């Protein structure tokens, strides 16, 4: 199987995993709860959970049954359908900023359309994002993510974008630095359509006052604030980072955990801004074309409604946050005797290990850490039977993770660290 994959897939992956030793590349065959099995029958504790999209757990019977029942009546209509309307109504009742909504097939499309919509309704051309942020596979989403921009410039680095023009259209600010961000916004207000931010920037918490300060300056200058909640939506709270951090944006993008593992995306916001995708404006300057063949299909929507129902059950978010706190504490206790300085980052059911003694508030701080040791640790964990992304951005917990998985992970993490330091 691995030889076939090597002949077919660049880097022996479908993107991002970067496992150099082909003998260590797992080809996943099945999953159940918080575990996956590869094509050779080897079991792994899953700490990537499909990059966070399987927040409930693999092969959950409730989600599986909801999707199956919907599929019996047709898998896609590329039009409004009953499940789509019901899901849209649920999200509007949960999300603080959503008055109108559109469905797409992925988080990439959701963030891309937020930015296109902001440009069309504002008539402005520039976007501001934060260093190191990933907002999907479109050029703005990748700019200054693969490689940070030159410190002396606020223009985005184009590495990995395939779009040299983003250098002129995308401004980049340091996350958690409100003063620098405010100055950059004021300087470019005449051309700035939107500011897009992950409220929880990869695994970096926003410092006190950062998100609210960002909200204040964008409101004062009439600039659209976009929350990329593809990761944080339905993960930190039912109302996402908007509820959790208490800041309401103009537009929000959702994906990942919303579908319980099924592909889905959505973007929404104030009625005034969302009217920019209304076909009554067709061919006018303030119109942004928006349509999706599989966005809002009844199968994904049914899975999403089942996911929201499960997450709405009493104490599930308390469980996710408790798991995250205990997991980060567990990592810290294992690493405390490590020879090198370290930090454990994260919030909610997310965690990341970084080898540095510098306080980490943004991606530039993270960039000076010993990322090679982090990569080697992740690669060793895969050999120990932990499935994760070795690029080291974050580890995801789900409702299926429990005491047994955490105990096993602790043993495997200790063993991996020992192997690395020997």
PyMOL commands that set and color helices and strands:
alter all, ss='L'
color gray80, all
select helices_A, chain A and resi 2-8+10-12+22-24+61-71+82-94+107-122+139-142+166-169+178-187+210-221+240-245+256-259+271-277+279-281+298-312+316-335+363-367+371-384+403-421
alter helices_A, ss='H'
color red, helices_A
select strands_A, chain A and resi 28-32+35-38+43-46+100-104+126-130+170-173+192-197+224-228+251-254+265-269+343-345+350-354+386-387+395-396
alter strands_A, ss='S'
color yellow, strands_A
deselect
rebuild
show_as cartoon
